[in-house]
Amino acid sequence: MKIFLCCAAGMSTSMLVKKMREAADNQNIDCSINAYSVSEFEASLAENDVCLVAPQVKFQFEDFKKRAEENGKACGLIDMMSYGMMKGDVVLNQAVNLYQSMNSK
């Protein structure tokens, strides 16, 4: 499973990516996780299975979700509290659940 977080510039999101990678290692989940800016959405979508949109760019979520679903990919909005508290395990579980629900259709 390949996950990408879509954000404004990538600074705080890269810290969340690190926490998510640690959670994936602890849970033995085989995945790759990266962060990209909104300008890289299209290219990133083509190469990944799940897109998680950071709270600071939530105004673009509906458009990103629509484009993701058109391409058979999952897309979710990261909860502001989980993002702010850098809860990598919670955000990772969100990505896993999105991936599983997309593949059960």
Gaussian input, Z-matrix of N, CA and C with variables (Angstrom, degrees):
# hf/3-21g

backbone

0 1
 N
 C     1     B1
 C     2     B2     1     A1
 N     3     B3     2     A2     1     D1
 C     4     B4     3     A3     2     D2
 C     5     B5     4     A4     3     D3
 N     6     B6     5     A5     4     D4
 C     7     B7     6     A6     5     D5
 C     8     B8     7     A7     6     D6
 N     9     B9     8     A8     7     D7
 C    10    B10     9     A9     8     D8
 C    11    B11    10    A10     9     D9
 N    12    B12    11    A11    10    D10
 C    13    B13    12    A12    11    D11
 C    14    B14    13    A13    12    D12
 N    15    B15    14    A14    13    D13
 C    16    B16    15    A15    14    D14
 C    17    B17    16    A16    15    D15
 N    18    B18    17    A17    16    D16
 C    19    B19    18    A18    17    D17
 C    20    B20    19    A19    18    D18
 N    21    B21    20    A20    19    D19
 C    22    B22    21    A21    20    D20
 C    23    B23    22    A22    21    D21
 N    24    B24    23    A23    22    D22
 C    25    B25    24    A24    23    D23
 C    26    B26    25    A25    24    D24
 N    27    B27    26    A26    25    D25
 C    28    B28    27    A27    26    D26
 C    29    B29    28    A28    27    D27
 N    30    B30    29    A29    28    D28
 C    31    B31    30    A30    29    D29
 C    32    B32    31    A31    30    D30
 N    33    B33    32    A32    31    D31
 C    34    B34    33    A33    32    D32
 C    35    B35    34    A34    33    D33
 N    36    B36    35    A35    34    D34
 C    37    B37    36    A36    35    D35
 C    38    B38    37    A37    36    D36
 N    39    B39    38    A38    37    D37
 C    40    B40    39    A39    38    D38
 C    41    B41    40    A40    39    D39
 N    42    B42    41    A41    40    D40
 C    43    B43    42    A42    41    D41
 C    44    B44    43    A43    42    D42
 N    45    B45    44    A44    43    D43
 C    46    B46    45    A45    44    D44
 C    47    B47    46    A46    45    D45
 N    48    B48    47    A47    46    D46
 C    49    B49    48    A48    47    D47
 C    50    B50    49    A49    48    D48
 N    51    B51    50    A50    49    D49
 C    52    B52    51    A51    50    D50
 C    53    B53    52    A52    51    D51
 N    54    B54    53    A53    52    D52
 C    55    B55    54    A54    53    D53
 C    56    B56    55    A55    54    D54
 N    57    B57    56    A56    55    D55
 C    58    B58    57    A57    56    D56
 C    59    B59    58    A58    57    D57
 N    60    B60    59    A59    58    D58
 C    61    B61    60    A60    59    D59
 C    62    B62    61    A61    60    D60
 N    63    B63    62    A62    61    D61
 C    64    B64    63    A63    62    D62
 C    65    B65    64    A64    63    D63
 N    66    B66    65    A65    64    D64
 C    67    B67    66    A66    65    D65
 C    68    B68    67    A67    66    D66
 N    69    B69    68    A68    67    D67
 C    70    B70    69    A69    68    D68
 C    71    B71    70    A70    69    D69
 N    72    B72    71    A71    70    D70
 C    73    B73    72    A72    71    D71
 C    74    B74    73    A73    72    D72
 N    75    B75    74    A74    73    D73
 C    76    B76    75    A75    74    D74
 C    77    B77    76    A76    75    D75
 N    78    B78    77    A77    76    D76
 C    79    B79    78    A78    77    D77
 C    80    B80    79    A79    78    D78
 N    81    B81    80    A80    79    D79
 C    82    B82    81    A81    80    D80
 C    83    B83    82    A82    81    D81
 N    84    B84    83    A83    82    D82
 C    85    B85    84    A84    83    D83
 C    86    B86    85    A85    84    D84
 N    87    B87    86    A86    85    D85
 C    88    B88    87    A87    86    D86
 C    89    B89    88    A88    87    D87
 N    90    B90    89    A89    88    D88
 C    91    B91    90    A90    89    D89
 C    92    B92    91    A91    90    D90
 N    93    B93    92    A92    91    D91
 C    94    B94    93    A93    92    D92
 C    95    B95    94    A94    93    D93
 N    96    B96    95    A95    94    D94
 C    97    B97    96    A96    95    D95
 C    98    B98    97    A97    96    D96
 N    99    B99    98    A98    97    D97
 C   100   B100    99    A99    98    D98
 C   101   B101   100   A100    99    D99
 N   102   B102   101   A101   100   D100
 C   103   B103   102   A102   101   D101
 C   104   B104   103   A103   102   D102
 N   105   B105   104   A104   103   D103
 C   106   B106   105   A105   104   D104
 C   107   B107   106   A106   105   D105
 N   108   B108   107   A107   106   D106
 C   109   B109   108   A108   107   D107
 C   110   B110   109   A109   108   D108
 N   111   B111   110   A110   109   D109
 C   112   B112   111   A111   110   D110
 C   113   B113   112   A112   111   D111
 N   114   B114   113   A113   112   D112
 C   115   B115   114   A114   113   D113
 C   116   B116   115   A115   114   D114
 N   117   B117   116   A116   115   D115
 C   118   B118   117   A117   116   D116
 C   119   B119   118   A118   117   D117
 N   120   B120   119   A119   118   D118
 C   121   B121   120   A120   119   D119
 C   122   B122   121   A121   120   D120
 N   123   B123   122   A122   121   D121
 C   124   B124   123   A123   122   D122
 C   125   B125   124   A124   123   D123
 N   126   B126   125   A125   124   D124
 C   127   B127   126   A126   125   D125
 C   128   B128   127   A127   126   D126
 N   129   B129   128   A128   127   D127
 C   130   B130   129   A129   128   D128
 C   131   B131   130   A130   129   D129
 N   132   B132   131   A131   130   D130
 C   133   B133   132   A132   131   D131
 C   134   B134   133   A133   132   D132
 N   135   B135   134   A134   133   D133
 C   136   B136   135   A135   134   D134
 C   137   B137   136   A136   135   D135
 N   138   B138   137   A137   136   D136
 C   139   B139   138   A138   137   D137
 C   140   B140   139   A139   138   D138
 N   141   B141   140   A140   139   D139
 C   142   B142   141   A141   140   D140
 C   143   B143   142   A142   141   D141
 N   144   B144   143   A143   142   D142
 C   145   B145   144   A144   143   D143
 C   146   B146   145   A145   144   D144
 N   147   B147   146   A146   145   D145
 C   148   B148   147   A147   146   D146
 C   149   B149   148   A148   147   D147
 N   150   B150   149   A149   148   D148
 C   151   B151   150   A150   149   D149
 C   152   B152   151   A151   150   D150
 N   153   B153   152   A152   151   D151
 C   154   B154   153   A153   152   D152
 C   155   B155   154   A154   153   D153
 N   156   B156   155   A155   154   D154
 C   157   B157   156   A156   155   D155
 C   158   B158   157   A157   156   D156
 N   159   B159   158   A158   157   D157
 C   160   B160   159   A159   158   D158
 C   161   B161   160   A160   159   D159
 N   162   B162   161   A161   160   D160
 C   163   B163   162   A162   161   D161
 C   164   B164   163   A163   162   D162
 N   165   B165   164   A164   163   D163
 C   166   B166   165   A165   164   D164
 C   167   B167   166   A166   165   D165
 N   168   B168   167   A167   166   D166
 C   169   B169   168   A168   167   D167
 C   170   B170   169   A169   168   D168
 N   171   B171   170   A170   169   D169
 C   172   B172   171   A171   170   D170
 C   173   B173   172   A172   171   D171
 N   174   B174   173   A173   172   D172
 C   175   B175   174   A174   173   D173
 C   176   B176   175   A175   174   D174
 N   177   B177   176   A176   175   D175
 C   178   B178   177   A177   176   D176
 C   179   B179   178   A178   177   D177
 N   180   B180   179   A179   178   D178
 C   181   B181   180   A180   179   D179
 C   182   B182   181   A181   180   D180
 N   183   B183   182   A182   181   D181
 C   184   B184   183   A183   182   D182
 C   185   B185   184   A184   183   D183
 N   186   B186   185   A185   184   D184
 C   187   B187   186   A186   185   D185
 C   188   B188   187   A187   186   D186
 N   189   B189   188   A188   187   D187
 C   190   B190   189   A189   188   D188
 C   191   B191   190   A190   189   D189
 N   192   B192   191   A191   190   D190
 C   193   B193   192   A192   191   D191
 C   194   B194   193   A193   192   D192
 N   195   B195   194   A194   193   D193
 C   196   B196   195   A195   194   D194
 C   197   B197   196   A196   195   D195
 N   198   B198   197   A197   196   D196
 C   199   B199   198   A198   197   D197
 C   200   B200   199   A199   198   D198
 N   201   B201   200   A200   199   D199
 C   202   B202   201   A201   200   D200
 C   203   B203   202   A202   201   D201
 N   204   B204   203   A203   202   D202
 C   205   B205   204   A204   203   D203
 C   206   B206   205   A205   204   D204
 N   207   B207   206   A206   205   D205
 C   208   B208   207   A207   206   D206
 C   209   B209   208   A208   207   D207
 N   210   B210   209   A209   208   D208
 C   211   B211   210   A210   209   D209
 C   212   B212   211   A211   210   D210
 N   213   B213   212   A212   211   D211
 C   214   B214   213   A213   212   D212
 C   215   B215   214   A214   213   D213
 N   216   B216   215   A215   214   D214
 C   217   B217   216   A216   215   D215
 C   218   B218   217   A217   216   D216
 N   219   B219   218   A218   217   D217
 C   220   B220   219   A219   218   D218
 C   221   B221   220   A220   219   D219
 N   222   B222   221   A221   220   D220
 C   223   B223   222   A222   221   D221
 C   224   B224   223   A223   222   D222
 N   225   B225   224   A224   223   D223
 C   226   B226   225   A225   224   D224
 C   227   B227   226   A226   225   D225
 N   228   B228   227   A227   226   D226
 C   229   B229   228   A228   227   D227
 C   230   B230   229   A229   228   D228
 N   231   B231   230   A230   229   D229
 C   232   B232   231   A231   230   D230
 C   233   B233   232   A232   231   D231
 N   234   B234   233   A233   232   D232
 C   235   B235   234   A234   233   D233
 C   236   B236   235   A235   234   D234
 N   237   B237   236   A236   235   D235
 C   238   B238   237   A237   236   D236
 C   239   B239   238   A238   237   D237
 N   240   B240   239   A239   238   D238
 C   241   B241   240   A240   239   D239
 C   242   B242   241   A241   240   D240
 N   243   B243   242   A242   241   D241
 C   244   B244   243   A243   242   D242
 C   245   B245   244   A244   243   D243
 N   246   B246   245   A245   244   D244
 C   247   B247   246   A246   245   D245
 C   248   B248   247   A247   246   D246
 N   249   B249   248   A248   247   D247
 C   250   B250   249   A249   248   D248
 C   251   B251   250   A250   249   D249
 N   252   B252   251   A251   250   D250
 C   253   B253   252   A252   251   D251
 C   254   B254   253   A253   252   D252
 N   255   B255   254   A254   253   D253
 C   256   B256   255   A255   254   D254
 C   257   B257   256   A256   255   D255
 N   258   B258   257   A257   256   D256
 C   259   B259   258   A258   257   D257
 C   260   B260   259   A259   258   D258
 N   261   B261   260   A260   259   D259
 C   262   B262   261   A261   260   D260
 C   263   B263   262   A262   261   D261
 N   264   B264   263   A263   262   D262
 C   265   B265   264   A264   263   D263
 C   266   B266   265   A265   264   D264
 N   267   B267   266   A266   265   D265
 C   268   B268   267   A267   266   D266
 C   269   B269   268   A268   267   D267
 N   270   B270   269   A269   268   D268
 C   271   B271   270   A270   269   D269
 C   272   B272   271   A271   270   D270
 N   273   B273   272   A272   271   D271
 C   274   B274   273   A273   272   D272
 C   275   B275   274   A274   273   D273
 N   276   B276   275   A275   274   D274
 C   277   B277   276   A276   275   D275
 C   278   B278   277   A277   276   D276
 N   279   B279   278   A278   277   D277
 C   280   B280   279   A279   278   D278
 C   281   B281   280   A280   279   D279
 N   282   B282   281   A281   280   D280
 C   283   B283   282   A282   281   D281
 C   284   B284   283   A283   282   D282
 N   285   B285   284   A284   283   D283
 C   286   B286   285   A285   284   D284
 C   287   B287   286   A286   285   D285
 N   288   B288   287   A287   286   D286
 C   289   B289   288   A288   287   D287
 C   290   B290   289   A289   288   D288
 N   291   B291   290   A290   289   D289
 C   292   B292   291   A291   290   D290
 C   293   B293   292   A292   291   D291
 N   294   B294   293   A293   292   D292
 C   295   B295   294   A294   293   D293
 C   296   B296   295   A295   294   D294
 N   297   B297   296   A296   295   D295
 C   298   B298   297   A297   296   D296
 C   299   B299   298   A298   297   D297
 N   300   B300   299   A299   298   D298
 C   301   B301   300   A300   299   D299
 C   302   B302   301   A301   300   D300
 N   303   B303   302   A302   301   D301
 C   304   B304   303   A303   302   D302
 C   305   B305   304   A304   303   D303
 N   306   B306   305   A305   304   D304
 C   307   B307   306   A306   305   D305
 C   308   B308   307   A307   306   D306
 N   309   B309   308   A308   307   D307
 C   310   B310   309   A309   308   D308
 C   311   B311   310   A310   309   D309
 N   312   B312   311   A311   310   D310
 C   313   B313   312   A312   311   D311
 C   314   B314   313   A313   312   D312

   B1=1.4476
   B2=1.5226
   B3=1.3122
   B4=1.4684
   B5=1.5212
   B6=1.3350
   B7=1.4575
   B8=1.5247
   B9=1.3349
   B10=1.4631
   B11=1.5091
   B12=1.3261
   B13=1.4507
   B14=1.5158
   B15=1.3057
   B16=1.4514
   B17=1.5236
   B18=1.3313
   B19=1.4662
   B20=1.5240
   B21=1.3223
   B22=1.4657
   B23=1.5250
   B24=1.3226
   B25=1.4681
   B26=1.5238
   B27=1.3343
   B28=1.4466
   B29=1.5145
   B30=1.3137
   B31=1.4614
   B32=1.5347
   B33=1.3186
   B34=1.4630
   B35=1.5213
   B36=1.3082
   B37=1.4540
   B38=1.5216
   B39=1.3241
   B40=1.4652
   B41=1.5271
   B42=1.3360
   B43=1.4710
   B44=1.5302
   B45=1.3384
   B46=1.4591
   B47=1.5265
   B48=1.3188
   B49=1.4690
   B50=1.5283
   B51=1.3242
   B52=1.4679
   B53=1.5316
   B54=1.3272
   B55=1.4689
   B56=1.5334
   B57=1.3270
   B58=1.4685
   B59=1.5175
   B60=1.3203
   B61=1.4674
   B62=1.5173
   B63=1.3441
   B64=1.4626
   B65=1.5285
   B66=1.3237
   B67=1.4657
   B68=1.5247
   B69=1.3297
   B70=1.4686
   B71=1.5251
   B72=1.3252
   B73=1.4714
   B74=1.5214
   B75=1.3286
   B76=1.4673
   B77=1.5205
   B78=1.3344
   B79=1.4676
   B80=1.5248
   B81=1.3233
   B82=1.4701
   B83=1.5247
   B84=1.3210
   B85=1.4658
   B86=1.5247
   B87=1.3315
   B88=1.4635
   B89=1.5282
   B90=1.3242
   B91=1.4613
   B92=1.5231
   B93=1.3139
   B94=1.4659
   B95=1.5246
   B96=1.3341
   B97=1.4574
   B98=1.5211
   B99=1.3272
   B100=1.4581
   B101=1.5238
   B102=1.3191
   B103=1.4685
   B104=1.5253
   B105=1.3248
   B106=1.4547
   B107=1.5268
   B108=1.3113
   B109=1.4621
   B110=1.5318
   B111=1.3255
   B112=1.4608
   B113=1.5262
   B114=1.3166
   B115=1.4700
   B116=1.5298
   B117=1.3185
   B118=1.4680
   B119=1.5247
   B120=1.3330
   B121=1.4622
   B122=1.5218
   B123=1.3168
   B124=1.4755
   B125=1.5262
   B126=1.3257
   B127=1.4637
   B128=1.5242
   B129=1.3248
   B130=1.4588
   B131=1.5210
   B132=1.3146
   B133=1.4629
   B134=1.5257
   B135=1.3135
   B136=1.4647
   B137=1.5292
   B138=1.3225
   B139=1.4655
   B140=1.5238
   B141=1.3345
   B142=1.4562
   B143=1.5226
   B144=1.3461
   B145=1.4598
   B146=1.5247
   B147=1.3437
   B148=1.4622
   B149=1.5261
   B150=1.3238
   B151=1.4603
   B152=1.5186
   B153=1.3270
   B154=1.4577
   B155=1.5201
   B156=1.3185
   B157=1.4584
   B158=1.5295
   B159=1.3340
   B160=1.4652
   B161=1.5343
   B162=1.3345
   B163=1.4666
   B164=1.5304
   B165=1.3371
   B166=1.4653
   B167=1.5292
   B168=1.3288
   B169=1.4737
   B170=1.5293
   B171=1.3345
   B172=1.4605
   B173=1.5226
   B174=1.3162
   B175=1.4728
   B176=1.5227
   B177=1.3269
   B178=1.4673
   B179=1.5231
   B180=1.3374
   B181=1.4606
   B182=1.5219
   B183=1.3201
   B184=1.4695
   B185=1.5304
   B186=1.3266
   B187=1.4670
   B188=1.5305
   B189=1.3322
   B190=1.4699
   B191=1.5263
   B192=1.3244
   B193=1.4654
   B194=1.5264
   B195=1.3162
   B196=1.4680
   B197=1.5235
   B198=1.3350
   B199=1.4608
   B200=1.5244
   B201=1.3107
   B202=1.4664
   B203=1.5292
   B204=1.3278
   B205=1.4626
   B206=1.5186
   B207=1.3299
   B208=1.4688
   B209=1.5212
   B210=1.3328
   B211=1.4656
   B212=1.5252
   B213=1.3323
   B214=1.4525
   B215=1.5232
   B216=1.3147
   B217=1.4631
   B218=1.5241
   B219=1.3314
   B220=1.4601
   B221=1.5268
   B222=1.3388
   B223=1.4623
   B224=1.5175
   B225=1.3264
   B226=1.4553
   B227=1.5177
   B228=1.3252
   B229=1.4623
   B230=1.5192
   B231=1.3181
   B232=1.4617
   B233=1.5247
   B234=1.3193
   B235=1.4576
   B236=1.5268
   B237=1.3395
   B238=1.4656
   B239=1.5340
   B240=1.3058
   B241=1.4652
   B242=1.5305
   B243=1.3180
   B244=1.4661
   B245=1.5222
   B246=1.3298
   B247=1.4641
   B248=1.5273
   B249=1.3062
   B250=1.4583
   B251=1.5177
   B252=1.3340
   B253=1.4649
   B254=1.5261
   B255=1.3489
   B256=1.4692
   B257=1.5326
   B258=1.3278
   B259=1.4624
   B260=1.5344
   B261=1.3135
   B262=1.4588
   B263=1.5111
   B264=1.3355
   B265=1.4583
   B266=1.5260
   B267=1.3235
   B268=1.4677
   B269=1.5284
   B270=1.3210
   B271=1.4660
   B272=1.5342
   B273=1.3198
   B274=1.4695
   B275=1.5226
   B276=1.3245
   B277=1.4642
   B278=1.5222
   B279=1.3245
   B280=1.4651
   B281=1.5273
   B282=1.3269
   B283=1.4650
   B284=1.5224
   B285=1.3232
   B286=1.4729
   B287=1.5227
   B288=1.3304
   B289=1.4666
   B290=1.5264
   B291=1.3234
   B292=1.4672
   B293=1.5257
   B294=1.3249
   B295=1.4687
   B296=1.5332
   B297=1.3272
   B298=1.4612
   B299=1.5305
   B300=1.3318
   B301=1.4544
   B302=1.5219
   B303=1.3138
   B304=1.4711
   B305=1.5226
   B306=1.3285
   B307=1.4636
   B308=1.5217
   B309=1.3273
   B310=1.4576
   B311=1.5280
   B312=1.3450
   B313=1.4686
   B314=1.5026
   A1=108.61
   A2=114.42
   A3=120.65
   A4=109.02
   A5=115.17
   A6=122.47
   A7=109.10
   A8=116.15
   A9=117.76
   A10=110.05
   A11=114.50
   A12=122.54
   A13=107.35
   A14=116.17
   A15=121.77
   A16=108.50
   A17=115.65
   A18=119.59
   A19=110.06
   A20=114.94
   A21=120.23
   A22=111.17
   A23=117.58
   A24=120.43
   A25=113.24
   A26=117.48
   A27=119.83
   A28=116.82
   A29=118.22
   A30=119.50
   A31=111.91
   A32=117.96
   A33=119.09
   A34=110.97
   A35=117.09
   A36=120.46
   A37=111.00
   A38=117.88
   A39=119.51
   A40=110.93
   A41=117.93
   A42=120.47
   A43=109.93
   A44=116.85
   A45=120.60
   A46=110.42
   A47=117.34
   A48=121.25
   A49=109.94
   A50=116.68
   A51=120.96
   A52=110.56
   A53=117.15
   A54=121.41
   A55=111.22
   A56=116.49
   A57=120.18
   A58=110.89
   A59=117.36
   A60=120.77
   A61=111.01
   A62=116.43
   A63=120.29
   A64=110.49
   A65=116.87
   A66=121.19
   A67=110.80
   A68=117.47
   A69=121.36
   A70=110.30
   A71=116.89
   A72=120.19
   A73=110.60
   A74=116.95
   A75=121.58
   A76=112.51
   A77=116.67
   A78=121.49
   A79=112.43
   A80=117.42
   A81=122.82
   A82=112.42
   A83=115.68
   A84=121.36
   A85=107.96
   A86=115.17
   A87=120.95
   A88=108.93
   A89=116.54
   A90=120.26
   A91=110.09
   A92=115.04
   A93=120.19
   A94=106.43
   A95=115.43
   A96=121.02
   A97=108.62
   A98=116.51
   A99=121.76
   A100=109.85
   A101=115.42
   A102=121.57
   A103=109.33
   A104=115.49
   A105=121.43
   A106=109.48
   A107=116.11
   A108=120.55
   A109=109.70
   A110=116.17
   A111=120.40
   A112=111.93
   A113=117.24
   A114=119.86
   A115=112.13
   A116=116.78
   A117=121.16
   A118=112.62
   A119=117.53
   A120=121.71
   A121=112.74
   A122=117.70
   A123=120.84
   A124=112.28
   A125=117.15
   A126=120.91
   A127=110.76
   A128=116.69
   A129=121.13
   A130=111.36
   A131=117.14
   A132=121.61
   A133=110.83
   A134=116.05
   A135=120.28
   A136=112.03
   A137=117.18
   A138=121.55
   A139=114.42
   A140=118.23
   A141=121.29
   A142=111.84
   A143=115.31
   A144=121.71
   A145=112.71
   A146=116.13
   A147=121.43
   A148=109.87
   A149=116.26
   A150=122.66
   A151=108.24
   A152=115.97
   A153=121.05
   A154=107.54
   A155=116.07
   A156=122.09
   A157=109.18
   A158=115.89
   A159=122.12
   A160=110.38
   A161=117.11
   A162=120.66
   A163=114.91
   A164=117.63
   A165=119.35
   A166=113.31
   A167=117.42
   A168=120.22
   A169=110.84
   A170=115.90
   A171=119.57
   A172=112.70
   A173=117.91
   A174=120.50
   A175=111.58
   A176=118.33
   A177=121.34
   A178=112.49
   A179=116.91
   A180=120.75
   A181=113.60
   A182=118.56
   A183=120.31
   A184=111.64
   A185=116.74
   A186=120.84
   A187=110.55
   A188=116.99
   A189=121.28
   A190=110.75
   A191=116.31
   A192=119.97
   A193=110.33
   A194=116.56
   A195=121.19
   A196=110.67
   A197=116.65
   A198=120.01
   A199=111.26
   A200=116.95
   A201=120.29
   A202=110.46
   A203=116.23
   A204=120.05
   A205=111.99
   A206=117.36
   A207=120.67
   A208=111.37
   A209=115.90
   A210=121.43
   A211=112.33
   A212=117.38
   A213=121.26
   A214=113.87
   A215=116.22
   A216=121.19
   A217=109.54
   A218=115.49
   A219=121.27
   A220=109.99
   A221=116.02
   A222=120.45
   A223=109.01
   A224=115.84
   A225=120.74
   A226=110.86
   A227=114.88
   A228=121.76
   A229=108.18
   A230=116.73
   A231=120.94
   A232=109.18
   A233=115.73
   A234=122.02
   A235=109.64
   A236=116.26
   A237=121.08
   A238=112.32
   A239=117.74
   A240=121.21
   A241=110.79
   A242=116.85
   A243=120.30
   A244=110.85
   A245=115.81
   A246=120.92
   A247=110.27
   A248=116.14
   A249=120.70
   A250=113.21
   A251=116.10
   A252=120.38
   A253=111.97
   A254=115.72
   A255=121.70
   A256=112.26
   A257=115.39
   A258=121.04
   A259=109.48
   A260=115.32
   A261=121.17
   A262=113.70
   A263=117.20
   A264=120.16
   A265=111.64
   A266=117.19
   A267=121.82
   A268=110.26
   A269=116.64
   A270=120.90
   A271=110.20
   A272=117.30
   A273=120.51
   A274=109.92
   A275=117.24
   A276=120.29
   A277=111.33
   A278=117.31
   A279=120.87
   A280=109.62
   A281=116.36
   A282=120.64
   A283=111.27
   A284=116.74
   A285=121.11
   A286=110.25
   A287=116.85
   A288=120.46
   A289=111.96
   A290=117.32
   A291=121.29
   A292=110.61
   A293=115.60
   A294=121.06
   A295=110.08
   A296=116.50
   A297=120.48
   A298=111.40
   A299=117.83
   A300=119.98
   A301=111.25
   A302=117.14
   A303=120.98
   A304=110.43
   A305=116.91
   A306=120.63
   A307=113.65
   A308=117.53
   A309=120.06
   A310=111.80
   A311=115.95
   A312=120.31
   A313=110.80
   D1=134.54
   D2=179.44
   D3=-117.02
   D4=124.54
   D5=-175.14
   D6=-118.35
   D7=139.29
   D8=169.76
   D9=-133.16
   D10=143.45
   D11=176.34
   D12=-101.18
   D13=130.64
   D14=-178.10
   D15=-106.80
   D16=124.91
   D17=-174.48
   D18=-143.54
   D19=-175.12
   D20=-178.20
   D21=-71.72
   D22=-60.89
   D23=-176.65
   D24=-123.38
   D25=-29.95
   D26=175.11
   D27=109.21
   D28=0.51
   D29=-176.54
   D30=-71.67
   D31=-62.85
   D32=-178.76
   D33=-70.04
   D34=-30.33
   D35=179.95
   D36=-66.02
   D37=-33.99
   D38=178.43
   D39=-64.83
   D40=-29.52
   D41=175.47
   D42=-68.54
   D43=-39.38
   D44=177.73
   D45=-66.32
   D46=-38.97
   D47=176.72
   D48=-57.34
   D49=-44.04
   D50=178.74
   D51=-59.42
   D52=-44.98
   D53=178.75
   D54=-64.42
   D55=-37.85
   D56=178.37
   D57=-66.93
   D58=-40.28
   D59=177.53
   D60=-62.34
   D61=-40.94
   D62=177.21
   D63=-62.31
   D64=-43.00
   D65=178.50
   D66=-63.58
   D67=-40.53
   D68=178.63
   D69=-62.91
   D70=-42.17
   D71=177.34
   D72=-62.12
   D73=-44.60
   D74=-179.17
   D75=-64.09
   D76=-31.94
   D77=-178.25
   D78=-98.17
   D79=5.08
   D80=-178.03
   D81=53.95
   D82=43.91
   D83=176.81
   D84=-99.17
   D85=122.13
   D86=-179.08
   D87=-84.42
   D88=107.75
   D89=-179.65
   D90=-158.40
   D91=162.88
   D92=170.75
   D93=-115.89
   D94=141.72
   D95=-176.93
   D96=-134.69
   D97=127.86
   D98=179.95
   D99=-140.89
   D100=164.02
   D101=176.83
   D102=-118.85
   D103=139.04
   D104=178.64
   D105=-137.70
   D106=156.22
   D107=177.49
   D108=-78.79
   D109=164.21
   D110=-179.74
   D111=-58.88
   D112=-29.61
   D113=179.72
   D114=-68.21
   D115=-16.75
   D116=179.77
   D117=-101.47
   D118=10.65
   D119=-174.67
   D120=-55.90
   D121=-52.97
   D122=-175.16
   D123=-58.57
   D124=-49.00
   D125=-179.78
   D126=-64.85
   D127=-39.57
   D128=-179.49
   D129=-67.96
   D130=-38.64
   D131=179.45
   D132=-60.60
   D133=-40.49
   D134=-178.42
   D135=-63.16
   D136=-28.53
   D137=-174.03
   D138=-101.70
   D139=-1.55
   D140=-174.74
   D141=-128.70
   D142=166.60
   D143=-179.69
   D144=-98.01
   D145=-33.96
   D146=-174.73
   D147=-132.07
   D148=134.12
   D149=174.09
   D150=-113.41
   D151=129.13
   D152=172.88
   D153=-114.90
   D154=125.88
   D155=-175.69
   D156=-95.76
   D157=126.86
   D158=-179.86
   D159=-70.46
   D160=149.66
   D161=-177.70
   D162=-55.81
   D163=-32.78
   D164=-176.45
   D165=-70.57
   D166=-12.79
   D167=175.97
   D168=-121.30
   D169=27.59
   D170=-177.05
   D171=-63.36
   D172=-20.67
   D173=176.84
   D174=-62.33
   D175=-17.87
   D176=178.73
   D177=-100.73
   D178=0.52
   D179=-174.18
   D180=-57.96
   D181=-49.89
   D182=-176.22
   D183=-59.07
   D184=-41.95
   D185=178.30
   D186=-65.37
   D187=-44.98
   D188=179.73
   D189=-63.63
   D190=-41.22
   D191=-179.34
   D192=-63.40
   D193=-44.16
   D194=179.04
   D195=-60.39
   D196=-46.07
   D197=-179.18
   D198=-67.23
   D199=-35.90
   D200=177.96
   D201=-64.35
   D202=-48.48
   D203=-178.81
   D204=-63.03
   D205=-35.05
   D206=176.44
   D207=-62.49
   D208=-24.92
   D209=-179.59
   D210=-102.29
   D211=11.35
   D212=178.28
   D213=71.51
   D214=26.18
   D215=-179.17
   D216=-113.86
   D217=159.40
   D218=178.73
   D219=-95.49
   D220=147.92
   D221=179.54
   D222=-146.28
   D223=132.88
   D224=179.19
   D225=-138.82
   D226=163.26
   D227=178.48
   D228=-102.33
   D229=127.38
   D230=179.50
   D231=-72.99
   D232=130.06
   D233=177.48
   D234=-60.73
   D235=133.72
   D236=-175.99
   D237=-59.22
   D238=-38.82
   D239=-179.64
   D240=-67.87
   D241=-44.47
   D242=178.72
   D243=-63.84
   D244=-37.56
   D245=178.33
   D246=-66.86
   D247=-49.27
   D248=-176.99
   D249=-64.15
   D250=-33.48
   D251=-179.48
   D252=-92.27
   D253=3.68
   D254=178.05
   D255=54.52
   D256=47.63
   D257=-179.77
   D258=-84.19
   D259=80.35
   D260=-177.31
   D261=-57.86
   D262=-37.92
   D263=-179.27
   D264=-66.37
   D265=-40.38
   D266=-179.70
   D267=-66.52
   D268=-44.69
   D269=-178.58
   D270=-69.58
   D271=-37.12
   D272=175.54
   D273=-61.40
   D274=-45.52
   D275=179.57
   D276=-61.92
   D277=-34.99
   D278=175.92
   D279=-61.46
   D280=-45.50
   D281=-179.68
   D282=-63.26
   D283=-43.33
   D284=179.70
   D285=-62.14
   D286=-45.08
   D287=179.45
   D288=-63.05
   D289=-40.92
   D290=176.89
   D291=-62.06
   D292=-44.19
   D293=-179.61
   D294=-61.95
   D295=-46.41
   D296=-178.42
   D297=-65.60
   D298=-40.00
   D299=-179.97
   D300=-69.23
   D301=-33.63
   D302=178.46
   D303=-68.89
   D304=-35.98
   D305=-177.58
   D306=-86.49
   D307=-4.50
   D308=177.68
   D309=-95.98
   D310=-1.26
   D311=-179.81
   D312=-80.56

